């Protein structure tokens, strides 16, 4: 990879000078330690934008890294030492107690004045993000493992704004030791002592609409696509777009996906009615109104989920929506007349009212060239004036193993699972253990209750260094419990093969959020999607006859006498799991 070393990036960044919004110095540091993987990626992109990207090709669009200050890893170390937090039995404490212990602690005196200066200058929302040493490396990704917190930062009293910022920083620090993060590090062979946390404090891209703050557009773009629809090829990449905060996309909510090579091609909804029902109708915003219940250890303390009707009231759909005409039964691009809105992003992708797609292709191309690998970009954008802000950029791994799975193999009598919607590439021949959500007891209303059971099985198997296959229903990791099971990645990180299934009472469209996608690809996890109505099914009868090792209300763990044989053909997106 052609990325500069961390030490060279750290030497390029200036020390924090209490001028947070200075456009000439958008990246600065508090402390003398390292800046972590996420900050490193943004520093790299900032260097590319200023030195090599042809900004003149996109007049009228401000393309930038939003102003940010980085609390370096030495501040984290000082925080732990001064508050004697390393002396706590963190490995045995529940997340909630860890969170409260960290909130009671005091940040190092040396950075308090600098943090205070940020809230005194800035009166718009801030994003407080993790940037750990291990984060965003290609072979050991930590996407979504640690927390991010958005704060409104609009109170008249600077003491309140300072408290919100301090609490957010301490919450990110605490997430370093949450169970999912510890289990994930263990699954990758790291000790807790290998990790140190830097924190990014960044201006949030967006606009204020009364008591809501959000970007009109947020998304994730990848230069390589494992699920291309013809005529697109994997190398053409894929983009997922959403209204509001990017949490919708990265957490596996409903978004609009397209290939940058064929931006006018619609996803295969089949009918206008299906499109209206299947596109995004809720979005995340920062709450700028009446404060919610005080909860400093909640990631969504200052966030709110709104219906698209709120965006209609705000007038923020101009570049995003099409309108349903009941007289003709068709969609018309734009919001020029009344009617139900559908977030198709057609004003951007078809009418090209803003050269958004050309910008995305150019940014993916230059980042891929400079990283020397396929890349994933997270971004947010506002319009009139047009502003494109980088949130994150990281390299993706593309498996190179050659495995072929024929059409005939998918229907072999010895098959446990097969699918034509498979992510990954390669073979696995060593799994004896299967953890699965019991089909007879599954209902979407129970998804939150299933989370601790999955975590319990995962932790137990990690403790004995036992990899396993996981079978669930609906979207794994979605933030919406009515779409699937809202686990964090660290709660299922011991799984080497994941199967997302459907059945009569769970017909949701299967997909994965950006964080899950990135971790699965870069860790080599094989992922089988089983859409409702496809001809391939799971042999539940055989599975339920296997030796039960452990069982909870919704989840069962079985052990097989012979290992499963798993084959994934990444070129054709086919996969098969043989019973032996």
N, C-alpha and C positions, 0 to 999 in steps of 0.2 A: 504494500500500500504506500502511496506517495505522500502520506501525511507527515508533517513535521513532528518532531518529538515533543513531548509535553514540556520539557525544559525550555525548548526554543520558543514555544508559545507563551510560556509564563514570562520569559524575558521580554517579549514584545508588548505585553499588557502593562498599562501604566498603573501606578498606585492610585488608590481612590483619592480624589482631590475635592470631594464634596460638591462637585458640579455634575450631578447625575445626568442631566439632560443635555450636556454639551455635545453637539453633533460631531465634533471633531474627535471626541474620545468616548465612543459609545460603550466600550468594554473596559472596565477597571477592576482592580482587586483590593480587597481588604484582607490583609495578612500576607505572609511570605511563603506559604506552603504551595501545594499543587492545586490545580483548578478542576480536576476531574474530567471524565470522558465527555459529558454533555457540553460543558463549557469549551472544551478543546475543539469539538466539532464546530461550534458556533464561531470560535475565534478563527478557525481555518476558513470557513465560508466568508467571514468578514474580510479576511485577507484576499480571497479570490475575487470578491465583488469589487474591492477597491483597486486591484491590480490588473485583472484580466477580463472580467465580464463587461461586455459592451452595453452599458446602461443606456447609451444613446439610441439603441434599437427600440427602446420602449419609452418614448417620451410621454410624459403625463402620468407615469407610474413611479412612485417612490419605492425602491426596492432596498430593503435594509435589514439589519439586525437591530431590533428594538433595544434601546439603551438598557444596559444591565451592569450590575455590580456583582462580583463573585466573592463570597466568603470562603477563603481558601481552607485547605484541610487542617492547617495548624490552628485555626480558630476552633474547629471541631475538637481537636485533641485537647486544647486548653479548656474548653467547656466541660469535657468529660472529667479531666483531672481536677479542676477547681471545685467541681460539685461532687466529686467522689462517686460518680455514676458507674465507673468501671467496677466498683466494689459491690454493686448490687447484683443479686442472682438473676441477671437478665435472661439467662437461658430458660429459667423456670417461670418467669412472670408472664401473665397474660398481656396482650397488647395494650389493653385499656389502662392497666396499672403502669406499664412503662410510659405510656403517653402522659399520664398525670405526674409521674415522678420527674419527667423531663420538663414539664410545664412549671413545676415548683422551683426548678434550678434557675440560676442567673447566668446570662450571657457574659462573656469576658468583658471587663470594664473597658479594655482598649478599643473595642469596636462600637461601643454604645453611642458615642458622639457621632460617628460616621453614619450609623443606622438612623439616628435621629435626624441627621441632615437630609436623608432621602425623603422622609415623610414631610419634612418642612418645605421641600422643593416641589414635590409631586402630590397632586390632589386627585389623581385618577387611579384606577385599579392597578395593582401589581400582581405579578405571578411569581410565586416563590417555589423554585424547582430544585430537585436533587441533582447533583453532579458528582457522583462518587468516583473513586479511583477505578473501580471495576466496570463502571457503566459504559455502554455503547462500544465495547470492543467486539470485533466480529465473531470470534469463536466462543465468547462467554458473555452474551448480551444480558443486560439487566433491564430491558424495557418494561416499564410498569411495575417493577418490583418495589421501588421506593415511591414516596408520595409527592404530590404537587398540591399547593394551596393557593387559591386566588383570594385576594382581600380587596374590599371596596376602596379603602383608603380615602374616604371622602368626608369623614367626620370633621366638624369645625374645630374640635379640640385636638391639637397635635398629640396630646398624651394618649388619647384613644387610638389614634393612627399608629403611634409608636408601639403601643401594646399589641395591636393586631399583627404588626410586622414581626415583633419579637416572638409572639406565640407561634406564628407560621414557621419561623426558622427553627424553633425548638421542636415543632411537630415533624419537620423533615428530618432533623437529627434523630428523633425517637424512632422514626420508621426504619432506620438502619438496623434496629434490633427487634422489629416485629417478627413474629414467628414465620410468616411466609418468606421474609427476606433471609432469615437464618436457615430455614430449610432449603431455600434455593441455593445459597452459598454452599451448603453441605452437599447438595446434589452435584455441584460443579467441582467439588474437591477443595473448596476454600475454607479457611478458618475465619472466624469473626475478626480476628486481629489483622487479617489481610486487607480489610476494608477501612477506608476513611472517607468522610463525607465533606464535600464542598457544596455550597448552596448558591444558586443563581437567584438574584432579585432583579426582576425584569419588568419593564413597562409593558402593560398588557395592550395588545393591538385591539382596537374596537372603538365603538361610539356609544355615547349615552343617549338613551331614549327614556325620558322620564325616570322611572325607578329601575331601569334595566341597563346593563352595559354588556355589549357583545360585538364581535366582528360579524359583518354580514356573511362572510364566507370563511370557512376553515376546512382544512383537509390534509390528506397524506398522499404523496406521490412517490411511486416506486419506479425505478428504471427497468425492473424485470418483473414480469407477471406470470405467476404459476397457473392462473386460471384464464387464459385468453379465450375470448369468443371469436370465432372466425369472422372476418379474415385476419384479425390481429394475431401477432406472433408474440412469444414471451418477451423478446427483446424490445417490443414496442412499449412496454411498461403499462402501468395502470394508475389511475387517480381516483380517490374517493373524496367526495365533497359533501359538506353539510352546512346548514345555517347555524350560526351561533358558535359557542365555544367548541374547540376541537375534541372535547371529551366525548362527544357523540361518536366520532370516528374511531378514536383510539380505544374506546371501551366497547366497541362492537355494536353500536346502535345502528339505526337505519340511515344509510347514506347513499349517494348517487355515484356509481362506479362507471368509468369509461376508459377507453384506451386513448392516449394522446394522439395516436396515429389515425384514429377514426372517432373524433369527438362527437360526430353527429349521430352515431349509432346508438339507439336506445337499448337498455337492458331488456331481456326477453320477458316482458310482463304478459304479453298475449292479448290484452285488451286495455282500453282506456280506463275501465272500471278497476281492473287489477292494478294499474299504474297509480290511480288515485288512492287506492287502499294500501299500496305497497311502498309509497315514497314517504319521506320524513314528514312528520306532522308535529313533532315536539322538539324543542331545542333548549340548550343550557345557556344561562345568563348569570352574570354577577348581580346579586341583589343590592341595589343602591337605595332601596326604600327602608321601611321599618325593619330594624335589625331582627334577625331570626333568634331562636334560643341560643344562648351562649354555650358553645361546645368547642373548645380549642383543640380537641383531639379528633375532630371530624373533618374529613377532607372537603366535604360539601357544606361546611358551616355557612359560607357566604354565597352559595350558589342556589339557583332556583331553576326548575324545569317548567318551561312555558309552552303553550300551544301555539301553532303557527298563526292563529288569529291575532295574537299579541304582536307578531311581526308585521301583520297586515296593518294594524293600528299604528305601528311605528313608521310605516312607509319604507321598510328596509328590504322589500322583495323585488325591487325594480330590475335587478340584474340576475335574479335567481329563479323566477317563477314563470309558469305557464298557467293559463286560465281555462277551465272547462266550460264549454258552450253547450248548455242543455238542449238547445234547439238543433244543433248539428251533431251532437254527441262526440265532438272532437275537442282537442286541446289547441288553443291559440297561444303563441309565444307572447309573453309579457303580461302586464297587469293593467292594460288599457281599458278594460271594462270589468264589470262585476261578475263574480262567479267563484266557484271553488278553486283554490290555488293548488298547484302541484309543483313541488320543488324539482324541476328538471334541469335547471341551470342553462336552459336553451338560449337566453339572451347572450350568455357568454360563449357557449359552445357552438351554436348554430348561427345566430346573427352576428357574433363576434363584435359586440358593442364595446368590449374591451379585449385587447389581444392576450387574454389570459392563457389560452392553450399554448400559444407560441412561447410565452414567457416560461411556462412550466417545462416545455420541451427543452428550451435553452438552458434552464437551470439544472435539469436532470443531466443533460449532456455534459456540461462543464464540470459538475460535481463528480459524475462517474469517471470522467477523464482524470480529474485531479486525485480522487481517492484510489483509482486503479481497480475499482470493483463496482458492481451495481450498488445503488444508493437508495435510501429512503429519506424523504424530506417531509417534515411537518411544518405547516404554515398557517397564517391567518391573514385576511385581507379585508379592507374597507374600501368603499367607493365614494367618489365625489367629495373630497379628492381621493384618488386611487392610491392606496398604500398596501404594499405586500411586505409582510414581516416573516422572517425565518424564525421558527420556534425550535427546530432541531434538525440535524442531518447526521446520518450514520451509514456505515457500509453494511451491505447485505452479503451473505454467503450464498453461492449458487452451487449446489451439489453437482459433482462431475461424474459420479459412478454411472456405468452403463448397465441398466436393468431393463429387460423387456418383459412385458406382461401382455399376452395375447388375448383376444376377445374370448376365445374358447376357455381359457383358464378362469375367467370370471364366473363361470357356471359349473365348475368342477364339483363333483359330489362331495369332495373332502374340504370344501370351503366353509369357513366360519363367517367371514366378512369379505365382501368385494364391492368395489365402487368405481365409477368413472369420474369421480370428483375427489381426487386425492392430491395432497400437498406433500412435497418432499421427493426423495429419490434414494434408492438403495435397498439393502436387504437387512433383516434382523432375524436371527435364528436362536436367540438365547432366552426368550421370555417364557417363563412357566406360570406367571401370576397375572390374573385378570381382576380388575376392580370395576364393577359395573353398577349403575343405577338400576334397580329392579324395575322392569317394565310394568309389572302389575300394580306397583304402588306409586308410580310417577304421575304427578299432575303439576302443571305450571304454578299452582298456588302454593306448592311445597318447596319451590326452588331455594328460597333463603334457608330453610331448615336443612337442606341437603349439604350446604356449604361446609359446616363444621364436621359433618360425617366424612366428606371427601378429604378434608384436611387431616382428620384423625387417621384414616387409612394411609394417606401419603406420608405422614410423619413416622408412623410405625414401620412402613416399608423402607423409608430412608434410613432409619436407625439400624437396620440389618443390611443396608446396601443392596436392596432388592429392587431392580427395575420392574416395571409392570406395564400392562396395557390398560387403558381407561376407556370405558364406554359410558357416554352420557346422552341425554336428550336435549334438543334445542341448542342454542348458542352457548358455548362454554365461555365464561368470562364476561358476558354482556353485563352492562350496568342496569339493564332493564330486566327484572325478575320474571316478567311475563313473556320474555323471549328465550330464556334459558337460565342456566345456573350462574349466579353472579360471584364466582370465585375470583380471587387474585391468582396470578400465575404461580406465585410461590406455594400456593396451597395444593397444587397438583404437579409440582415440578419434577417428581420422580417418575412420571409417566414417559415412556419412550415411544409409545404409540397411542394416539387419541382417536376415538371414533365418536362423531356427533351423529346421533340417530334421530329419527322422527317416528311418530306413531299417530294413531287416530286423534288423540287428544293433545298433540303438539305438532302442528304443521308449519311452524315458523320457517322462514327462509334461513338456511344455515349460512353462517359467515363467521369471520373472526375479526376482532379489532386489530388495530395496527400493532399494539404491544404483543398480543398473542402471536400474530403472524410473524413478527420479527424474531421473537424468541424461538418459536418452533423451527423456522427455517435455519437460523444460525446455530441451533443446538442439534440439528439433524433429527428432530422429532417427526415421526410419520403421522400424517393427519388424514383421516378418512371422513368425508362428508357423505351422509346418506339422505338425500332429499326425499321428501314424502312423494310417494307415487312412482318412484323408480322401481325397476324390476328386481333389483338386488336387495336382499334382506339379510338379517343376522340370524344365525341358527341358535335361537334362544333355547330350544329344547335340549340341544347338546350341551350348551353352556350350563344350564341349570342342573345337569347331572354330575358336574364336576365336584371334586372335594372342596367343601366350604372351610376356609381358614378362619374367617371372621365375618360377622354380619351385624349390621345396624338396621334401623327402621327402614331406611331407603336404599342402602348400599350393601352390596355383598362382595366379598373377596374370595376368589376360588384359586386353587393351585392345580396345575395340570401335570400329569405324569410324564408327558413328553413336551418339549418346547414347541411353541407356535413357529410357523415359517411365514415370514412376512416379506412380500415383494412389492416395491413401489416403482412404477415406471414414470419418472418425472417428465419425460418428453411427451407422453400421451395422457398424463394425469390419471393413470389407471393404477389400481392397487388390489392386492389379494392377500388374505390371511388364511393360511391353511391350518387345519386343526392339528396336524402333526407332520 
